[in-house]
Each structure stands twice: as structure tokens, then as C-alpha cells.
Amino acid sequence: MRVSSLGEAFAAQEKGADYIMVGSMFAPVHSEGARIVSFDEFRRIRDKVSLPIYAFGGIKYDNAQMVKRLGADGIALMGDVIAVPDARSALESIMAVWSRS
């Protein structure tokens, strides 16, 4: 379930969600007007909710480690992978960054 606040995260947990998608973390290229989740709000969700948390929205090679340090269990990517000529190489680079942090 996609959430952008602690209240929404609690609701998802109470409804029996297996995991939550928190975001948008950064301004996504393809979603004008997307609500940006502050790092503080992400940390509150991480601290209060026991579900696995996957971050989405504007995550790229240069900010993936930052999201992992916030406590994300994983990330969802789109723009930085599909909008490049060599998607496989882009994905492998991001996966390498993620596994290093």
C-alpha cells in the first residue's frame, strides 16, 4: 500500500498490509504535484511501523544510498532506469550502490 504519512502507514498496518511503499521521496520526473515525504516523516514511519518499507518517487543513482540510510528496506525505481539508453546498466549501477551502503 502506498503511503505518505505516519497515519496512513498505521492504517495500512491495521488493514493487514504485508509492506508499505513510502513516497514520493524526491520530486519524481513523471508526477507533477506529487506529495514529497520529508526525511523526518520517513524516520517516524520507520520507527513506529513494523512492516517492511520500500521508498519510491524520484529515487536515482545519486540518492539511493541516502534512502537506505533512512532505513528503507528497498526502493522502487522507474525514471532513472527506463529513461536511459542502457536500462540494464543503470539498474546494475543502482543495485551496486544499494548493496554497498
MIZA-283868 format. One record per residue: residue in one letter; chain; x, z, y of N, C-alpha, C in turn. Coordinates in Angstrom, 2 decimals. Each point is the difference from the previous one (the first is absolute). Layout:
<pts>
a_A_X_Z_Y_X_Z_Y_X_Z_Y
...
</pts>
This chain:
<pts>
m_A_0.84_0.00_-1.17_-0.84_0.00_1.17_0.89_0.00_1.24
r_A_-0.34_-0.83_0.98_0.75_-0.08_1.25_-0.45_1.11_0.94
v_A_0.97_0.71_0.58_-0.31_1.08_0.93_0.95_-0.07_1.19
s_A_-0.43_0.63_1.10_0.88_0.06_1.18_-0.02_1.38_0.64
s_A_-0.56_0.99_-0.70_-0.02_1.36_0.55_-0.04_1.01_-1.14
l_A_0.32_1.24_0.32_-0.04_1.06_-1.00_-1.41_0.19_-0.52
g_A_-0.99_-0.05_0.87_-1.39_0.14_-0.43_-0.41_-1.07_-1.00
e_A_0.39_-1.24_0.27_-0.30_-1.09_-0.93_0.74_0.19_-1.32
a_A_1.23_0.52_0.06_0.78_0.25_-1.21_-0.66_1.08_-0.86
f_A_-0.47_1.08_0.64_-0.72_1.05_-0.74_-1.26_-0.58_-0.66
a_A_-0.73_-0.83_0.74_-1.22_-0.60_-0.54_0.32_-0.87_-1.21
a_A_1.06_-0.77_0.08_0.40_-0.85_-1.12_0.36_0.84_-1.21
q_A_0.71_1.08_0.22_0.39_0.89_-1.09_-1.23_0.62_-0.64
e_A_-0.95_0.45_0.82_-1.22_0.61_-0.52_-0.86_-1.00_-0.78
k_A_0.07_-1.27_0.38_-0.77_-1.04_-0.70_0.67_-0.43_-1.31
g_A_1.18_0.54_-0.27_0.67_-0.30_-1.26_0.99_-1.15_0.04
a_A_0.48_-0.35_1.17_0.98_-1.09_0.11_1.24_0.33_-0.82
d_A_0.60_-1.03_-0.58_1.24_0.17_-0.76_1.22_-0.02_0.92
y_A_-0.14_-0.67_1.13_1.07_-0.09_1.00_-0.65_-0.39_1.32
i_A_0.78_0.10_1.09_-0.49_-0.46_1.30_1.02_-0.93_0.64
m_A_-0.53_-0.91_0.81_0.80_-0.91_0.80_-0.12_0.47_1.44
v_A_1.11_0.41_0.59_-0.01_0.54_1.37_0.58_-1.03_0.95
g_A_-0.72_-0.28_1.06_0.51_-0.95_0.98_-1.09_-0.40_0.97
s_A_0.42_-0.81_0.87_1.22_-0.77_0.11_1.13_0.89_0.57
m_A_1.17_-0.16_-0.58_1.14_0.78_0.44_0.64_-0.58_1.26
f_A_0.00_-1.30_0.09_0.55_-0.72_1.15_-1.00_-1.09_0.35
a_A_0.18_-0.62_1.13_-0.91_-1.07_0.40_0.14_-1.18_-0.95
p_A_-0.99_-0.25_-0.83_0.10_-1.12_-0.92_-0.17_-1.33_0.73
v_A_0.68_-1.00_-0.49_-0.02_-1.31_0.61_-1.39_-0.63_-0.07
h_A_-0.72_0.20_-1.10_-1.25_-0.70_-0.25_-1.26_0.79_0.33
s_A_0.11_1.19_0.57_-1.20_0.82_0.26_0.01_0.55_1.41
e_A_-0.52_-0.76_0.92_-0.11_0.50_1.37_-0.98_1.17_0.03
g_A_0.33_1.01_0.78_-0.88_1.15_0.15_0.06_0.99_-1.15
a_A_0.95_-0.16_-0.91_0.13_0.95_-1.11_0.38_1.37_0.53
r_A_-0.59_1.04_-0.58_0.34_1.36_0.41_1.36_0.36_-0.57
i_A_0.89_0.44_0.87_1.35_0.39_-0.42_-0.01_1.50_-0.32
v_A_0.47_0.35_-1.18_0.10_1.39_-0.42_1.33_0.55_0.49
s_A_-0.03_1.09_0.74_1.23_0.60_0.50_0.80_0.60_-1.16
f_A_1.29_0.14_0.20_0.83_0.63_-1.02_-0.45_1.43_-0.23
d_A_-0.40_0.70_1.05_-0.50_1.38_-0.15_-1.24_0.04_-0.88
e_A_-0.93_-0.94_0.22_-1.21_-0.04_-0.82_0.34_-0.33_-1.45
f_A_0.93_-0.91_-0.20_0.43_-0.32_-1.37_0.56_1.25_-0.68
r_A_0.84_0.73_0.71_0.58_1.24_-0.58_-1.08_1.02_-0.32
r_A_-1.01_0.13_0.88_-1.11_0.93_-0.28_-0.72_-0.41_-1.29
i_A_-0.25_-1.28_-0.14_-0.66_-0.49_-1.21_0.88_0.30_-1.21
r_A_1.29_-0.31_0.11_0.94_0.23_-1.11_0.02_1.48_-0.39
d_A_-0.03_0.89_1.00_0.08_1.44_-0.26_-1.28_0.58_-0.59
k_A_-1.15_-0.60_0.30_-1.29_0.61_-0.36_-0.73_-0.67_-1.17
v_A_0.41_-1.21_-0.36_-0.70_-0.75_-1.03_0.92_-0.17_-1.20
s_A_-0.54_0.22_-1.19_0.83_-0.05_-1.20_0.06_-1.39_-0.66
l_A_-0.71_-0.96_0.54_-0.02_-1.35_-0.57_1.28_-0.77_0.32
p_A_0.35_-0.98_-0.82_1.08_-0.90_0.38_-0.41_-0.75_1.27
i_A_0.97_-0.21_0.89_-0.26_-0.65_1.28_0.84_-1.25_0.13
y_A_-0.69_-1.11_0.26_0.65_-1.27_0.24_-0.26_-0.39_1.45
a_A_1.05_-0.37_0.69_-0.10_-0.36_1.42_-0.15_-1.51_0.12
f_A_-0.74_-0.44_1.02_-0.18_-1.43_0.24_-0.07_-0.26_1.49
g_A_0.10_-1.27_0.36_-0.19_-0.41_1.38_1.30_-0.10_0.78
g_A_0.51_-1.21_0.12_1.18_-0.25_0.81_1.30_0.46_-0.62
i_A_0.00_0.31_-1.28_1.23_0.46_-0.66_0.88_-1.21_-0.30
k_A_1.26_0.15_0.39_0.97_-1.09_-0.14_1.32_0.56_-0.53
y_A_0.92_-0.91_-0.21_1.34_0.37_-0.48_0.62_1.09_0.86
d_A_-0.13_-0.12_1.33_0.69_0.93_0.89_-0.72_1.32_0.22
n_A_-1.19_0.21_-0.54_-0.66_1.30_0.16_-0.47_0.62_-1.32
a_A_0.28_-0.65_-1.12_-0.44_0.51_-1.30_0.61_1.36_-0.32
q_A_1.29_0.18_0.29_0.65_1.29_-0.27_-0.63_1.12_0.82
m_A_-0.36_-0.29_1.22_-0.63_0.99_0.86_-1.30_0.50_-0.63
v_A_-0.78_-0.91_-0.53_-1.28_0.35_-0.64_0.25_0.84_-1.25
k_A_1.02_-0.35_-0.75_0.32_0.79_-1.20_0.42_1.42_0.38
r_A_0.78_0.13_1.07_0.42_1.33_0.45_-1.18_0.85_0.46
l_A_-1.08_-0.64_0.43_-1.21_0.74_0.38_-0.70_0.59_-1.22
g_A_0.33_-0.52_-1.18_-0.59_0.53_-1.22_-0.91_-0.97_-0.74
a_A_0.01_-1.26_0.37_-0.83_-0.99_-0.71_0.49_-0.15_-1.43
d_A_-0.94_-0.11_-0.92_0.34_-0.25_-1.40_0.26_-1.49_-0.23
g_A_-0.50_-0.83_0.88_0.20_-1.43_-0.11_-0.50_-0.69_1.26
i_A_0.17_-1.30_0.04_-0.43_-0.76_1.16_-0.74_-1.25_-0.46
a_A_-0.86_-0.49_0.87_-0.67_-1.28_-0.21_0.52_-0.96_1.05
l_A_0.42_-1.16_-0.44_0.60_-0.99_0.90_-0.79_-1.28_-0.02
m_A_0.04_-0.69_1.10_-0.56_-1.32_0.01_0.77_-0.89_0.97
g_A_-0.12_0.27_1.28_0.56_-0.86_1.02_1.47_-0.28_-0.13
d_A_0.80_1.00_-0.31_1.45_-0.20_-0.06_0.42_-0.70_-1.29
v_A_-0.93_-0.19_-0.90_0.31_-0.69_-1.25_-0.58_-1.40_0.00
i_A_-1.26_-0.14_0.39_-0.63_-1.33_-0.10_0.30_-0.90_1.19
a_A_0.47_0.57_1.10_0.23_-0.80_1.20_1.43_-0.51_0.12
v_A_0.74_0.05_-1.09_1.38_-0.47_0.03_0.19_-1.12_-1.02
p_A_1.00_-0.84_0.20_0.21_-1.13_-0.92_0.32_0.43_-1.43
d_A_0.75_1.08_-0.17_0.41_0.45_-1.34_-0.60_1.38_-0.27
a_A_-1.25_0.02_-0.44_-0.73_1.26_-0.21_0.68_0.87_-1.06
r_A_0.49_-0.60_-1.04_0.64_0.77_-1.07_1.22_0.77_0.53
s_A_0.83_-0.69_0.76_1.18_0.63_0.57_-0.39_1.13_0.96
a_A_-1.03_-0.24_0.82_-0.47_1.03_0.93_-0.49_1.23_-0.75
l_A_-0.77_-0.21_-1.06_-0.51_1.11_-0.79_1.14_0.75_-0.68
e_A_0.95_-0.71_-0.56_1.14_0.66_-0.64_0.80_0.82_1.00
s_A_0.15_-0.49_1.23_0.73_0.76_1.04_-0.74_1.28_0.35
i_A_-1.30_-0.09_0.15_-0.79_1.20_0.34_0.03_0.99_-1.16
m_A_-0.09_-0.50_-1.22_0.05_0.90_-1.16_1.35_0.70_-0.10
a_A_1.06_-0.69_0.34_1.33_0.62_-0.01_0.10_1.09_1.05
v_A_-0.53_-0.25_1.19_0.00_1.01_1.06_-0.81_1.21_-0.46
w_A_-1.17_-0.24_-0.59_-0.87_1.08_-0.44_0.69_0.86_-1.07
s_A_0.67_-0.63_-0.94_0.62_0.77_-1.08_1.24_0.76_0.46
r_A_0.62_-0.43_1.08_1.18_0.71_0.53_-0.37_1.29_0.71
s_A_-1.15_0.06_0.61_-0.33_1.16_0.83_-0.55_1.14_-0.80
</pts>
